[in-house]
Amino acid sequence: MMATLPPRSGPTRPTASLETEVLIIGGGATGAGIMRDLALRGIHSLLIDKKDLCAGASGGNHGLLHSGGRYVFSDPQSAIECREEGHILKRVLPQCIEQTGGLFVAVDGDDEGFAADFAGLCAAAGIACTPLLPAEARELEPALSERVVAAYQVPDATIDPFRLALENVNQARLVNGSIYRPHTEVVAFEKSGDVIVSALCRDNRSGETVRIVAQQFVNAGGAWAMDIARLAGCDDVRLLYSKGTLLVTHDRMIRRVINRLRPPADGDILVPGGTVSILGTTSLRTDALNAVQPTVDEINRNIREGMAMVPALAHARYIRAFSRVRPLLQAGGGADDRQATRGFALIDHHSQGIANLCTITGGKLTTYRLMAEKTADLVAARIGNTAPCRTAVDIVPDGEACRWTEPGAAPKLWYRAGDPDDTILCECEMVPQSAIDQIVRCAPGAEAEMTLEAIALRSRAGKGPCQGSFCGIRIASHLYDRGYYRDRTGLLHMRDFFNERFKGQRAVIWGQQMAQMELAEALHCGLLGLDCLDSPSETVTEGEAQS
Amino acid sequence: MIREERQFTVDLAVIGSGLAGFAASIFAINRGIRTAQIGNTGAVAYTTGYLDLFGRLAADQLLDDPWRGLRQLAASQPQHPLARVTEAEVRAAFDEFVAFLTEAGVPYGQAGERNVMALTPAGTIKPTLCVPSTMQGGVDALAARARCLIVDFRGLRGFSARQVVANLRQEWPQLRAEQLVFPGMEHGELYPEVMARSLEVPACREELAARIRDVLGDADVVGLPAILGMHHPHLVMAEMERLIGRPLFEIPTMPPAVPGIRLREMFEQVFPTRGLTLIPQQKVDAVRFADEAVRLSLADSYGPIAISAQTVILATGRFLSGGLLASFDGISEPLIGLPVTQPPSREGWFREQYMDKEGHPVHTAGIVTDADFRPLSAEGGPYDRRLFAAGLILAHQDWIRGRCGAGIALASAFRAVDAVGRELARSGGQSGKHQSAEGRRDV
């Protein structure tokens, strides 16, 4: 929705001014991690994102906490980092992690030499790796193909990136009042000599310009980091963009993470996540950063490849697909982006004549904490703060309004509370109205009016088979009832929410999902007329567009 | 235990129990055609009760005059099912259908010259042609901008009086919202169907009327979610109006909703008394076109059923009702295997934007027919002279964006039944009028 605004229009005169010690640009896992890290060192920060938390690659991956096995062939350093970070995160962020374990399996026809080297390479990286007979692997995971010829067990786990970001932001908020501000996009930096004094930011919802004054600036813009650095006149951030497309199945088809034991390729990882599983990914070099959508061809390729490991993927019910752009550090220049380094880079921009901006990019979800630590080390040193990093030892507390992204959490808490008046608004994921009330009251980002998309990002609402087509209506009507919406804003939010959910459905609509989609469109357009909210008609009045 | 097969011999078998199937049965009954109707109840419970003829022609225009819209459609989309019937047929179809419903206990207003502007649970306004008499008051109150109270109930999800008011207040300042607790349902979630059935009990009506009277204020008319009884709703409403002392009207709720269930239950009660063989909750397994008759086979919990029919109307709907099947590789018609006209690949089914004003090409996929709504084979001729199709399974229409679902259902059923009559007369197959279609048991 925000992508329709011209991306680089000049700032208008600022109508508000904010001040902080450190401005962090980019609300992905890394930005949220930096916010927490700084707060634990006693440094105040303001985190902004042009959309909302995890809108980029942080929210568009498998949710896989790598054991490191994936990288033992191509990038042993990354493999070791993954192993170490996995250990740390399992201790400090247990609420975001499910210790599923993982398997690497080769099927008939895969390079057997590759499989044979795996155990040794894992050992070299210190990754626990147990060889299994194919029959043993199938006993652990009955969905595996009969064609499995080699299998290893590794300590892979799954991680909920949305809750991770929410919990990091929430702890920073609690520790020292650091602030998260969604829908805020940097459009220009104001410099004095070699120092950035402030960032001029556009509030993408109101269109107003906000000046943010800070001592230090951190560019954690992920795939957009190169563009942000250029706004500051720095051209030493060089990224490649790789589009990945993943699919979500209706059912949890396996208990463990299943990796294909071969050089990385399409459709070679299947990850359980709550009640679903996630299959991916394709990898396609792209120049387009915004509005990337799954294509039918990418869907077909993922399914075709995934079937080799788990044949049931051929006839599974898919409820969603999504695409995100991963930032890869430009190095070497190999033809395959999967060969590009998955390591990260911290760039201090010293060579560009800027003393108080740094950029952190590349990397992966599993190493987000380490990336945040390295960045915070630099920022702290620059402002003379000598407090040590505590993110590897301090436990992240359970944030009150952060728990709703966990599959199954809502029904459990709802059942325990036993309040019959607390009706369920999202039936697929059993999200009660009390969860919605709490999210709009106090979840990270609740300081400003929340859209239905923002609520869905902070809960399981709309994640089930109906993909929000019913609960979007129910949640909006609940919020009208609560007086949260008082005019046409709720209708516009509904429309935008359904439009947004559709992007993830479009390429996987067949079978039962087609029936679901037909019903949804009949409701949204045929009955409620959300496709005609802006249409001229004698009887349908025009309201003020809110977004 | 092998159960004996029950056999029925009829002149017309209607497959499908949505609006098109019900309409075809009504038209057939009225013409004395010996008929059986079979099939899952499909999507009829999803109807709001509003009968749309045609509400949106071009991408950006809601229609005030559906008849003028139909004339424009004939020029711009000659393949559209509504462009292939005459205006006289459409009027006759609506009149006959509405008259039957009214007589059977679910009264409707007659089709007029203009669309009426009807309320939705979101507080938007929808152009439609006919509304149940229990909903007419909402149309009138909106048109008059009357002093009006909208009532909702705690625990009834997806229906907020405050939402209706918030979205209409600008043009309808004398609109007010109140929330009540429904009698006997003080806690937990409410279901419209249960509320409607409980309002058939006088004590519940009296208690609810008292609660509404308490919040009436200066309102001249009161709007409620569609919960005013399941059978003979106009009588329930009249009684409530007497108790409250103000006129009432219903606003549809989120489906599956009471107005659709009313229609389904009414048909299930009335059709058997009119000589129609109704096998409502069963899916036809196979259709075989033998020389002497079309043979339908299915089974229920009592065993197999065989229906021998001279003609068949396929009114199985689209994806939601199972009339069309979208699979990984394409769209098919699963019962008979009729050819389905469709976009060349899955990539072309949906546009990029959900609310794209043009609508999605997948919705215009469907069965192509001749002028009498006989499905065509891949070679281009009728698949079988005895087979007709009606309703949303037809190609070249987008009933969702066109707001024309009931219009297509009624008009195509009307023309198809007319053609069935001609076919029966031609083949001499019609075995006597007003003959009941009782099953014969072969012992």
Interface residues (C-beta under 8 A of the other chain):
Chain A: Q293 T295 V296 D297 P420 D421 T423 I424 L425 F470 I473 R474 A476 S477 H478 Y480 D481 G483 Y485 R486 D487 R488 G490 L491 M494 R495 F498 N499 R501 F502 K503 R506 I509 W510 G511 M514 A515 M517 E518 L519 E521 A522 L523 H524 C525 G526 L527 L528 G529 L530 D531 C532 L533 S535 P536 S537 E538 T539 V540 T541 G543
Chain B: A43 Y46 T48 D52 R56 D60 Q61 L62 D64 M117 T120 P121 A122 G123 T124 I125 K126 P127 D152 R154 G155 R157 G158 F159 S160 R162 Q163 A166 N167 Q170 E171 Q179 H187 G188 E189 P252 M254 P255 R318 F319 L320 G322 A326 S327 F328 S345 R346 E347 W349 F350 E352 Q353 Y354 M355 K357 H360 V362 H363 W399 I400 R401 R403 G405
